[in-house]
Amino acid sequence: MARDIAALAARPNVAAKISGIVAYAKPDWTLDDLRPFVEHIIACFGWDRVVWGSDHPVCTLTANLERWVAATRELVAGASQDEQSKLFHRNAERIYQL
């Protein structure tokens, strides 16, 4: 799967959305369970071609929305404010032409 994501990222017209991760995680997931997926997507697509999605209400299979938001914020806490803004709203505004 990681190789397939990297292959998609090689196409400049493709973007990725970080969404649905907790819906497929085990019920007692931790940040360390999610980290490899989030970091791989960002490493492959870069901060300019990735957006965040709430995946609500599907995320409630293993978390509530507040837990998913908090987890994502912790996972990207080391990123710059500019990078976080791109992930959480600016890229979506551009990609979806909002």
Residue pairs with C-beta under 8 A, 6 or more apart in sequence:
2 40
5 16
5 40
5 41
5 44
6 44
8 14
8 16
8 44
9 16
9 44
9 45
9 49
14 45
14 49
15 45
15 49
15 50
15 51
15 91
15 95
16 41
16 44
16 45
16 49
16 50
16 51
17 50
17 51
17 52
17 53
18 37
18 38
18 41
18 42
18 50
18 51
18 52
18 53
18 72
18 87
19 52
19 53
19 54
19 55
20 53
20 55
20 58
20 59
21 34
21 37
21 38
21 55
22 29
22 34
22 55
22 59
22 61
22 62
22 63
22 67
22 68
22 71
23 55
23 58
23 59
23 61
23 62
25 33
25 34
25 62
26 33
26 62
27 62
29 62
29 63
31 71
31 74
31 75
34 71
34 75
35 75
38 72
38 75
38 76
39 75
41 50
42 50
42 76
42 87
47 79
47 82
47 83
47 86
47 87
47 91
48 86
48 91
49 91
50 86
50 87
50 91
51 87
51 91
51 92
51 95
52 72
52 87
52 88
52 92
54 65
54 68
54 69
55 68
56 65
59 65
59 68
63 71
76 83
76 84
76 87
79 87
92 98
